[in-house]
């Protein structure tokens, strides 16, 4: 084989989680009572807009979660040998960004380094000037043509993005428009007049904005460092895209750890009451009394000592860093389930006192059946809302922990490590601002989209919101 698959622990868990979510979506589509709240979620234009943004982040993260090692040239009669460096599909797509390494800092779209160096002139004199970049703008014979070249290439990329978007919009209009519309022009008008049920118009406008913003960046990244370079000359645009996977892993895999603990503890505490309630309350009250940062720092440092004393367990540096990332997800999950448990305890206390639960007890229905058939389905909306709303908080937690040095491995690219490496450069003159700005923008868009989507999920699943919205909905229908 030309490559050797290297399934990291976080890769396997992330793909399993995505497959599980896809299976859950398919299960809901076949059952109208489960599909109804999700339909209410996506009736909101904000949900459609943020879903497109989150889908773009998810595609980048999944492409960076398929790892392999490249086969090295070898003699025909010798066994195959593979490189030590672990790459991903995203690395293949961005090979020009990964390999075009400069000497040190350079500004976005620059053709020269950001700091002066001693350069020997052809006549033997030595002077200090800004050296020319090895890759950024190297195709330009005259640096004064940089502006027109960027404008020309950017305009061509935007034109291609518009054409590709028109093709996608045409396919969507045919797929989602009412069946009564026979011609393409009527289907197109039905889409833009919001006659398709779901607000696909908002999703398509968001997709157009994303394509107009990202396509020129990808196109120009072959000739320029569109977001500049960092201290060791790595492309900041490449580092920003690589950081997306770390944020998704932290936000999604931590949920796998906290969800079973929070659900089981919260429901058991509210339903059984008595000594079970006292024990669970004592447990999460004690856990909340411990400063989370100190607990996470202690456990991560203990794990790092174990990794350093057992280097033979990890064939590559990527596998060692991946284990620390996975352990960070576990620690965050073990310290984050208490809030969900408290919410479910209160809801379970209320539900266990209702008449139909008391009738089930009177008829001799087992506790297991009552929990599975009556309690758990009625608290599922709280679980879904809490999962979605906790995602953004976990992404921000990783950035803070990596900033203070107890987060991901230093060799793992994340928004926190980017901010940590850029913080000292903000005080220099001239200021190095683009690394921090890039990490901030990418993380801000991800967290904002997650928060807005969480609001839409809350409105779609919360029974109190739905009851309050019934009169308005009936009035608009009339």
Secondary structure, DSSP 8 states (H G I E B T S, - for coil): --EEE---HHHHHHHHHHHHHHHHHHHHHT-HHHHHHHHHHHTSHHHHHHHHHHHHHHHHHHHTT-EEEEEE---TTS--EEEEEEEEHHHHHTHHHHH---SS-B-TT-SEEEEEEEEE-TTS-EEEEEEE-SSTTTT-SSGGGHHHHHHHHHHHHHHHHHHHHHHHHHHHHHHHS-TT--SHHHHHHHHHTT-SSS-HHHHHHHHHHHHHHHHHHHHHTTTS-TT-B-TTS-BHHHHHHHHHHHHHHHHHHHHHHHHHHHHHHHHHHHHH-HHHHHHHHHHHHHHHHS-HHHHHHHHHHHHHHHHHH-GGG-SSHHHHHHHHHHHHHHHHHHTTSHHHHHHHHHHHHHHHTSHHHHHHHHTT--HHHHIIIIIHHHHHHHHHHHHHHHHHHHHHHHHHHHHTT-SS-TTS--HHHHHHHHTGGGGSSS---HHHHHHHHHHHHHHHHHHHHHHHHHHHH-HHHHHHHHHHHHHHH-
